[in-house]
Amino acid sequence: MRRSLDGQIYLTEQSIKLPSEGKLIRVFIGKADRWEGEPLYEAIVHLAKK
């Protein structure tokens, strides 16, 4: 993702090397999405690390 000079956000393709046992997921959420009082993206990362 990148932001242009006029403030627009553009999605860009990126490749990530994952370990063989890893999983790649793409989740599209909004800035205001929350779960149990914390930002949803933080909750997803926290649970994914478990």
PDB file with one MODEL, atoms N, CA, C and O in Angstrom:
MODEL        1
ATOM      1  N   MET A   1       0.855  -1.164   0.000  1.00  0.00           N
ATOM      2  CA  MET A   1       0.000   0.000   0.000  1.00  0.00           C
ATOM      3  C   MET A   1       0.901   1.227   0.000  1.00  0.00           C
ATOM      4  O   MET A   1       1.934   1.253   0.669  1.00  0.00           O
ATOM      5  N   ARG A   2       0.504   2.227  -0.746  1.00  0.00           N
ATOM      6  CA  ARG A   2       1.255   3.482  -0.741  1.00  0.00           C
ATOM      7  C   ARG A   2       0.289   4.640  -0.852  1.00  0.00           C
ATOM      8  O   ARG A   2      -0.834   4.486  -1.333  1.00  0.00           O
ATOM      9  N   ARG A   3       0.732   5.793  -0.407  1.00  0.00           N
ATOM     10  CA  ARG A   3      -0.094   6.998  -0.455  1.00  0.00           C
ATOM     11  C   ARG A   3       0.550   7.963  -1.445  1.00  0.00           C
ATOM     12  O   ARG A   3       1.757   8.198  -1.398  1.00  0.00           O
ATOM     13  N   SER A   4      -0.266   8.521  -2.343  1.00  0.00           N
ATOM     14  CA  SER A   4       0.254   9.472  -3.325  1.00  0.00           C
ATOM     15  C   SER A   4       0.304  10.869  -2.719  1.00  0.00           C
ATOM     16  O   SER A   4      -0.178  11.092  -1.608  1.00  0.00           O
ATOM     17  N   LEU A   5       0.885  11.800  -3.453  1.00  0.00           N
ATOM     18  CA  LEU A   5       0.998  13.172  -2.962  1.00  0.00           C
ATOM     19  C   LEU A   5      -0.360  13.826  -2.735  1.00  0.00           C
ATOM     20  O   LEU A   5      -0.488  14.711  -1.889  1.00  0.00           O
ATOM     21  N   ASP A   6      -1.379  13.394  -3.487  1.00  0.00           N
ATOM     22  CA  ASP A   6      -2.714  13.970  -3.304  1.00  0.00           C
ATOM     23  C   ASP A   6      -3.505  13.276  -2.192  1.00  0.00           C
ATOM     24  O   ASP A   6      -4.685  13.568  -2.000  1.00  0.00           O
ATOM     25  N   GLY A   7      -2.865  12.360  -1.460  1.00  0.00           N
ATOM     26  CA  GLY A   7      -3.499  11.717  -0.312  1.00  0.00           C
ATOM     27  C   GLY A   7      -4.226  10.425  -0.626  1.00  0.00           C
ATOM     28  O   GLY A   7      -4.718   9.767   0.291  1.00  0.00           O
ATOM     29  N   GLN A   8      -4.313  10.038  -1.896  1.00  0.00           N
ATOM     30  CA  GLN A   8      -4.995   8.799  -2.261  1.00  0.00           C
ATOM     31  C   GLN A   8      -4.132   7.604  -1.862  1.00  0.00           C
ATOM     32  O   GLN A   8      -2.904   7.682  -1.884  1.00  0.00           O
ATOM     33  N   ILE A   9      -4.775   6.514  -1.503  1.00  0.00           N
ATOM     34  CA  ILE A   9      -4.066   5.299  -1.117  1.00  0.00           C
ATOM     35  C   ILE A   9      -4.202   4.282  -2.245  1.00  0.00           C
ATOM     36  O   ILE A   9      -5.301   4.040  -2.744  1.00  0.00           O
ATOM     37  N   TYR A  10      -3.089   3.696  -2.637  1.00  0.00           N
ATOM     38  CA  TYR A  10      -3.069   2.695  -3.691  1.00  0.00           C
ATOM     39  C   TYR A  10      -2.518   1.393  -3.130  1.00  0.00           C
ATOM     40  O   TYR A  10      -1.521   1.388  -2.409  1.00  0.00           O
ATOM     41  N   LEU A  11      -3.181   0.281  -3.470  1.00  0.00           N
ATOM     42  CA  LEU A  11      -2.684  -1.026  -3.061  1.00  0.00           C
ATOM     43  C   LEU A  11      -1.620  -1.464  -4.050  1.00  0.00           C
ATOM     44  O   LEU A  11      -1.789  -1.308  -5.259  1.00  0.00           O
ATOM     45  N   THR A  12      -0.541  -2.005  -3.550  1.00  0.00           N
ATOM     46  CA  THR A  12       0.523  -2.520  -4.404  1.00  0.00           C
ATOM     47  C   THR A  12       0.770  -3.978  -4.043  1.00  0.00           C
ATOM     48  O   THR A  12       0.607  -4.377  -2.890  1.00  0.00           O
ATOM     49  N   GLU A  13       1.159  -4.758  -5.020  1.00  0.00           N
ATOM     50  CA  GLU A  13       1.462  -6.169  -4.771  1.00  0.00           C
ATOM     51  C   GLU A  13       2.842  -6.275  -4.142  1.00  0.00           C
ATOM     52  O   GLU A  13       3.789  -5.634  -4.598  1.00  0.00           O
ATOM     53  N   GLN A  14       2.951  -7.065  -3.119  1.00  0.00           N
ATOM     54  CA  GLN A  14       4.229  -7.327  -2.476  1.00  0.00           C
ATOM     55  C   GLN A  14       4.340  -8.823  -2.274  1.00  0.00           C
ATOM     56  O   GLN A  14       3.339  -9.492  -2.017  1.00  0.00           O
ATOM     57  N   SER A  15       5.524  -9.345  -2.385  1.00  0.00           N
ATOM     58  CA  SER A  15       5.698 -10.764  -2.110  1.00  0.00           C
ATOM     59  C   SER A  15       6.451 -10.912  -0.797  1.00  0.00           C
ATOM     60  O   SER A  15       7.375 -10.157  -0.491  1.00  0.00           O
ATOM     61  N   ILE A  16       6.034 -11.890  -0.048  1.00  0.00           N
ATOM     62  CA  ILE A  16       6.627 -12.160   1.257  1.00  0.00           C
ATOM     63  C   ILE A  16       7.049 -13.621   1.266  1.00  0.00           C
ATOM     64  O   ILE A  16       6.265 -14.501   0.911  1.00  0.00           O
ATOM     65  N   LYS A  17       8.281 -13.877   1.668  1.00  0.00           N
ATOM     66  CA  LYS A  17       8.734 -15.253   1.788  1.00  0.00           C
ATOM     67  C   LYS A  17       8.284 -15.787   3.142  1.00  0.00           C
ATOM     68  O   LYS A  17       8.622 -15.233   4.188  1.00  0.00           O
ATOM     69  N   LEU A  18       7.525 -16.859   3.105  1.00  0.00           N
ATOM     70  CA  LEU A  18       7.026 -17.463   4.332  1.00  0.00           C
ATOM     71  C   LEU A  18       7.770 -18.759   4.604  1.00  0.00           C
ATOM     72  O   LEU A  18       8.174 -19.455   3.672  1.00  0.00           O
ATOM     73  N   PRO A  19       7.955 -19.088   5.882  1.00  0.00           N
ATOM     74  CA  PRO A  19       8.510 -20.407   6.181  1.00  0.00           C
ATOM     75  C   PRO A  19       7.535 -21.476   5.682  1.00  0.00           C
ATOM     76  O   PRO A  19       6.349 -21.197   5.508  1.00  0.00           O
ATOM     77  N   SER A  20       8.012 -22.661   5.458  1.00  0.00           N
ATOM     78  CA  SER A  20       7.162 -23.702   4.867  1.00  0.00           C
ATOM     79  C   SER A  20       5.901 -23.973   5.683  1.00  0.00           C
ATOM     80  O   SER A  20       4.875 -24.353   5.118  1.00  0.00           O
ATOM     81  N   GLU A  21       5.960 -23.787   6.988  1.00  0.00           N
ATOM     82  CA  GLU A  21       4.777 -24.061   7.806  1.00  0.00           C
ATOM     83  C   GLU A  21       3.889 -22.829   7.982  1.00  0.00           C
ATOM     84  O   GLU A  21       2.885 -22.894   8.691  1.00  0.00           O
ATOM     85  N   GLY A  22       4.235 -21.724   7.359  1.00  0.00           N
ATOM     86  CA  GLY A  22       3.465 -20.487   7.513  1.00  0.00           C
ATOM     87  C   GLY A  22       2.214 -20.457   6.657  1.00  0.00           C
ATOM     88  O   GLY A  22       2.055 -21.265   5.741  1.00  0.00           O
ATOM     89  N   LYS A  23       1.335 -19.529   6.956  1.00  0.00           N
ATOM     90  CA  LYS A  23       0.107 -19.295   6.199  1.00  0.00           C
ATOM     91  C   LYS A  23       0.042 -17.822   5.840  1.00  0.00           C
ATOM     92  O   LYS A  23       0.411 -16.962   6.641  1.00  0.00           O
ATOM     93  N   LEU A  24      -0.421 -17.538   4.650  1.00  0.00           N
ATOM     94  CA  LEU A  24      -0.622 -16.160   4.224  1.00  0.00           C
ATOM     95  C   LEU A  24      -2.113 -15.899   4.185  1.00  0.00           C
ATOM     96  O   LEU A  24      -2.861 -16.620   3.524  1.00  0.00           O
ATOM     97  N   ILE A  25      -2.547 -14.864   4.897  1.00  0.00           N
ATOM     98  CA  ILE A  25      -3.948 -14.460   4.831  1.00  0.00           C
ATOM     99  C   ILE A  25      -3.994 -12.975   4.513  1.00  0.00           C
ATOM    100  O   ILE A  25      -3.110 -12.214   4.905  1.00  0.00           O
ATOM    101  N   ARG A  26      -5.018 -12.580   3.809  1.00  0.00           N
ATOM    102  CA  ARG A  26      -5.242 -11.159   3.533  1.00  0.00           C
ATOM    103  C   ARG A  26      -6.582 -10.796   4.149  1.00  0.00           C
ATOM    104  O   ARG A  26      -7.607 -11.412   3.860  1.00  0.00           O
ATOM    105  N   VAL A  27      -6.552  -9.803   4.987  1.00  0.00           N
ATOM    106  CA  VAL A  27      -7.755  -9.358   5.683  1.00  0.00           C
ATOM    107  C   VAL A  27      -7.901  -7.868   5.418  1.00  0.00           C
ATOM    108  O   VAL A  27      -6.969  -7.098   5.649  1.00  0.00           O
ATOM    109  N   PHE A  28      -9.051  -7.467   4.941  1.00  0.00           N
ATOM    110  CA  PHE A  28      -9.313  -6.060   4.673  1.00  0.00           C
ATOM    111  C   PHE A  28     -10.262  -5.543   5.746  1.00  0.00           C
ATOM    112  O   PHE A  28     -11.415  -5.967   5.824  1.00  0.00           O
ATOM    113  N   ILE A  29      -9.772  -4.628   6.565  1.00  0.00           N
ATOM    114  CA  ILE A  29     -10.574  -4.069   7.650  1.00  0.00           C
ATOM    115  C   ILE A  29     -10.449  -2.555   7.621  1.00  0.00           C
ATOM    116  O   ILE A  29      -9.526  -1.997   7.027  1.00  0.00           O
ATOM    117  N   GLY A  30     -11.393  -1.915   8.270  1.00  0.00           N
ATOM    118  CA  GLY A  30     -11.365  -0.461   8.352  1.00  0.00           C
ATOM    119  C   GLY A  30     -10.641   0.010   9.600  1.00  0.00           C
ATOM    120  O   GLY A  30     -10.455  -0.742  10.557  1.00  0.00           O
ATOM    121  N   LYS A  31     -10.243   1.256   9.567  1.00  0.00           N
ATOM    122  CA  LYS A  31      -9.515   1.862  10.683  1.00  0.00           C
ATOM    123  C   LYS A  31     -10.345   1.870  11.971  1.00  0.00           C
ATOM    124  O   LYS A  31      -9.794   1.772  13.068  1.00  0.00           O
ATOM    125  N   ALA A  32     -11.658   1.985  11.835  1.00  0.00           N
ATOM    126  CA  ALA A  32     -12.533   2.082  13.003  1.00  0.00           C
ATOM    127  C   ALA A  32     -12.982   0.721  13.533  1.00  0.00           C
ATOM    128  O   ALA A  32     -13.651   0.663  14.564  1.00  0.00           O
ATOM    129  N   ASP A  33     -12.630  -0.380  12.852  1.00  0.00           N
ATOM    130  CA  ASP A  33     -13.042  -1.713  13.302  1.00  0.00           C
ATOM    131  C   ASP A  33     -12.309  -2.076  14.585  1.00  0.00           C
ATOM    132  O   ASP A  33     -11.088  -1.949  14.681  1.00  0.00           O
ATOM    133  N   ARG A  34     -13.085  -2.532  15.574  1.00  0.00           N
ATOM    134  CA  ARG A  34     -12.508  -2.856  16.881  1.00  0.00           C
ATOM    135  C   ARG A  34     -13.033  -4.213  17.335  1.00  0.00           C
ATOM    136  O   ARG A  34     -14.084  -4.674  16.891  1.00  0.00           O
ATOM    137  N   TRP A  35     -12.272  -4.840  18.234  1.00  0.00           N
ATOM    138  CA  TRP A  35     -12.672  -6.100  18.847  1.00  0.00           C
ATOM    139  C   TRP A  35     -12.284  -6.035  20.311  1.00  0.00           C
ATOM    140  O   TRP A  35     -11.113  -5.866  20.648  1.00  0.00           O
ATOM    141  N   GLU A  36     -13.270  -6.171  21.172  1.00  0.00           N
ATOM    142  CA  GLU A  36     -13.077  -6.089  22.625  1.00  0.00           C
ATOM    143  C   GLU A  36     -12.294  -4.842  23.020  1.00  0.00           C
ATOM    144  O   GLU A  36     -11.410  -4.901  23.874  1.00  0.00           O
ATOM    145  N   GLY A  37     -12.621  -3.714  22.396  1.00  0.00           N
ATOM    146  CA  GLY A  37     -12.049  -2.430  22.763  1.00  0.00           C
ATOM    147  C   GLY A  37     -10.715  -2.070  22.131  1.00  0.00           C
ATOM    148  O   GLY A  37     -10.267  -0.931  22.267  1.00  0.00           O
ATOM    149  N   GLU A  38     -10.063  -3.007  21.444  1.00  0.00           N
ATOM    150  CA  GLU A  38      -8.782  -2.689  20.812  1.00  0.00           C
ATOM    151  C   GLU A  38      -8.940  -2.710  19.297  1.00  0.00           C
ATOM    152  O   GLU A  38      -9.863  -3.336  18.775  1.00  0.00           O
ATOM    153  N   PRO A  39      -8.038  -2.024  18.587  1.00  0.00           N
ATOM    154  CA  PRO A  39      -8.126  -2.035  17.123  1.00  0.00           C
ATOM    155  C   PRO A  39      -8.093  -3.475  16.600  1.00  0.00           C
ATOM    156  O   PRO A  39      -7.307  -4.298  17.069  1.00  0.00           O
ATOM    157  N   LEU A  40      -8.948  -3.761  15.634  1.00  0.00           N
ATOM    158  CA  LEU A  40      -9.078  -5.122  15.123  1.00  0.00           C
ATOM    159  C   LEU A  40      -7.767  -5.659  14.567  1.00  0.00           C
ATOM    160  O   LEU A  40      -7.451  -6.832  14.763  1.00  0.00           O
ATOM    161  N   TYR A  41      -6.993  -4.816  13.872  1.00  0.00           N
ATOM    162  CA  TYR A  41      -5.728  -5.309  13.303  1.00  0.00           C
ATOM    163  C   TYR A  41      -4.778  -5.770  14.402  1.00  0.00           C
ATOM    164  O   TYR A  41      -4.044  -6.739  14.208  1.00  0.00           O
ATOM    165  N   GLU A  42      -4.775  -5.094  15.555  1.00  0.00           N
ATOM    166  CA  GLU A  42      -3.909  -5.513  16.663  1.00  0.00           C
ATOM    167  C   GLU A  42      -4.373  -6.848  17.232  1.00  0.00           C
ATOM    168  O   GLU A  42      -3.552  -7.702  17.568  1.00  0.00           O
ATOM    169  N   ALA A  43      -5.679  -7.029  17.340  1.00  0.00           N
ATOM    170  CA  ALA A  43      -6.216  -8.286  17.854  1.00  0.00           C
ATOM    171  C   ALA A  43      -5.872  -9.443  16.915  1.00  0.00           C
ATOM    172  O   ALA A  43      -5.542 -10.535  17.377  1.00  0.00           O
ATOM    173  N   ILE A  44      -5.946  -9.214  15.604  1.00  0.00           N
ATOM    174  CA  ILE A  44      -5.617 -10.260  14.634  1.00  0.00           C
ATOM    175  C   ILE A  44      -4.145 -10.639  14.743  1.00  0.00           C
ATOM    176  O   ILE A  44      -3.813 -11.825  14.766  1.00  0.00           O
ATOM    177  N   VAL A  45      -3.269  -9.655  14.809  1.00  0.00           N
ATOM    178  CA  VAL A  45      -1.831  -9.935  14.921  1.00  0.00           C
ATOM    179  C   VAL A  45      -1.536 -10.663  16.224  1.00  0.00           C
ATOM    180  O   VAL A  45      -0.762 -11.620  16.241  1.00  0.00           O
ATOM    181  N   HIS A  46      -2.146 -10.219  17.308  1.00  0.00           N
ATOM    182  CA  HIS A  46      -1.932 -10.855  18.611  1.00  0.00           C
ATOM    183  C   HIS A  46      -2.347 -12.328  18.571  1.00  0.00           C
ATOM    184  O   HIS A  46      -1.605 -13.196  19.030  1.00  0.00           O
ATOM    185  N   LEU A  47      -3.528 -12.606  18.025  1.00  0.00           N
ATOM    186  CA  LEU A  47      -4.002 -13.988  17.959  1.00  0.00           C
ATOM    187  C   LEU A  47      -3.176 -14.824  16.986  1.00  0.00           C
ATOM    188  O   LEU A  47      -2.968 -16.015  17.220  1.00  0.00           O
ATOM    189  N   ALA A  48      -2.704 -14.220  15.903  1.00  0.00           N
ATOM    190  CA  ALA A  48      -1.900 -14.959  14.924  1.00  0.00           C
ATOM    191  C   ALA A  48      -0.555 -15.380  15.505  1.00  0.00           C
ATOM    192  O   ALA A  48       0.004 -16.399  15.099  1.00  0.00           O
ATOM    193  N   LYS A  49      -0.034 -14.611  16.444  1.00  0.00           N
ATOM    194  CA  LYS A  49       1.266 -14.933  17.044  1.00  0.00           C
ATOM    195  C   LYS A  49       1.174 -16.071  18.050  1.00  0.00           C
ATOM    196  O   LYS A  49       2.198 -16.647  18.419  1.00  0.00           O
ATOM    197  N   LYS A  50      -0.024 -16.404  18.498  1.00  0.00           N
ATOM    198  CA  LYS A  50      -0.194 -17.488  19.482  1.00  0.00           C
ATOM    199  C   LYS A  50       0.041 -18.843  18.865  1.00  0.00           C
ATOM    200  O   LYS A  50      -0.060 -19.860  19.551  1.00  0.00           O
TER     201      LYS A  50
ENDMDL
END
